[in-house]
Amino acid sequence: MKFKMNWDALGIATSVACAIHCALLPLFLSSLPLFGVNIIENIRFEYFMIALAFVVGIYALYHGFKKHHHSWWPISLFSLGILFLIVKVNFHDLELILLIPSVGLIVVAHYLNFKLCRVHDHAHKDDCAH
């Protein structure tokens, strides 16, 4: 039996996991000094997680774009969400204000890609390579 990966589902799941991580990790880290543990923010880890989310997300969205619907909307919304995440990392004062729209845009992009793929089901154009 052939296993087929649903990249949109993976993208949505990683976006939700990222939202939970971004919401709960500050609460967890702020409580660590009560137990005598001091942790310095690791900016490299934050950028690595954003880069990983970008690579997985763009792969999923590009697949849908190229083989199914040819709409730039999902990629544009996703990229804007990733841009908000990068700004969020650099401006800690705006962290919660930027988190909600960034995760929202990323989830909506994957959902829109999923819906467009189901509606068009290989709507080919002249530039299709398959």
C-alpha positions in Angstrom: 0.0 0.0 0.0 1.4 3.4 -1.0 1.7 6.0 1.7 0.7 9.6 0.7 1.7 12.6 2.8 -0.9 15.3 3.2 1.5 18.3 3.3 -1.3 20.8 4.0 -2.4 18.8 7.1 1.3 18.8 8.2 1.5 22.5 7.6 -1.6 23.2 9.7 -0.4 20.9 12.5 3.0 22.6 12.6 1.4 26.1 12.6 -0.9 25.1 15.5 2.1 23.6 17.4 4.0 26.8 16.7 1.2 28.8 18.2 1.0 26.6 21.3 4.8 26.9 21.6 4.8 30.6 21.3 1.9 31.0 23.7 3.0 28.6 26.4 6.8 28.7 26.3 7.0 32.3 27.7 4.8 31.2 30.6 6.9 28.1 31.2 10.2 30.0 30.9 9.1 32.8 33.2 8.3 30.3 35.9 11.7 28.6 35.8 13.5 31.2 38.0 11.1 30.1 40.8 12.9 26.8 40.6 16.4 28.3 40.4 16.8 27.8 36.7 17.8 30.7 34.4 17.5 30.3 30.7 18.7 32.9 28.2 16.6 33.4 25.1 18.0 31.5 22.1 17.4 33.6 19.1 19.0 31.0 16.8 16.4 28.4 17.8 13.6 30.8 17.0 15.0 31.6 13.6 15.6 27.9 13.0 12.0 27.1 13.8 10.7 29.8 11.5 13.0 28.6 8.7 11.8 25.0 9.2 8.2 26.1 9.1 8.9 28.2 6.0 10.6 25.3 4.2 7.8 22.8 5.0 5.1 25.3 4.3 6.5 26.5 1.0 7.0 22.9 -0.2 3.4 22.1 0.5 2.0 25.3 -1.0 4.2 25.1 -4.1 3.0 21.5 -4.8 -0.6 22.7 -4.7 0.2 25.7 -6.8 2.1 23.8 -9.5 0.0 20.6 -9.7 -3.5 21.8 -8.9 -4.8 25.4 -8.7 -2.1 27.9 -9.9 -3.3 30.5 -7.4 -0.7 32.7 -5.7 -3.0 33.5 -2.8 -1.9 30.7 -0.4 1.8 31.4 -1.0 1.3 35.1 -0.5 -0.7 34.7 2.7 1.8 32.2 4.1 4.8 34.4 3.3 3.1 37.4 5.0 2.5 35.2 8.1 6.2 34.1 8.1 7.2 37.8 7.8 5.0 38.6 10.8 6.8 35.8 12.7 10.2 37.3 11.8 9.1 40.8 12.9 7.7 39.2 16.1 11.1 37.7 17.0 12.8 41.1 16.5 10.2 43.2 18.4 9.4 41.6 21.7 7.0 44.4 22.7 4.7 43.4 19.8 5.1 39.7 20.3 1.5 38.8 21.2 0.0 41.4 18.8 1.9 39.9 15.9 1.5 36.2 16.9 -2.2 35.9 16.3 -2.3 37.3 12.8 0.9 35.5 11.8 -0.4 32.1 12.8 -3.8 32.9 11.5 -2.4 33.8 8.1 -0.3 30.6 8.0 -3.3 28.4 8.9 -5.6 30.2 6.4 -3.0 29.8 3.7 -2.8 26.0 4.2 -6.6 25.7 4.5 -7.1 27.8 1.3 -4.5 25.6 -0.5 -6.2 22.5 0.7 -9.6 23.8 -0.6 -8.3 25.0 -3.9 -6.5 21.7 -4.5 -9.8 19.8 -3.9 -11.9 22.1 -6.1 -9.5 22.2 -9.1 -8.1 18.7 -9.0 -5.3 19.0 -11.5 -6.6 22.2 -13.4 -3.8 22.2 -15.9 -2.4 25.3 -17.7 0.0 25.5 -20.6 3.0 25.8 -18.2 2.3 22.5 -16.4 5.2 20.0 -16.5 3.1 16.9 -15.9 
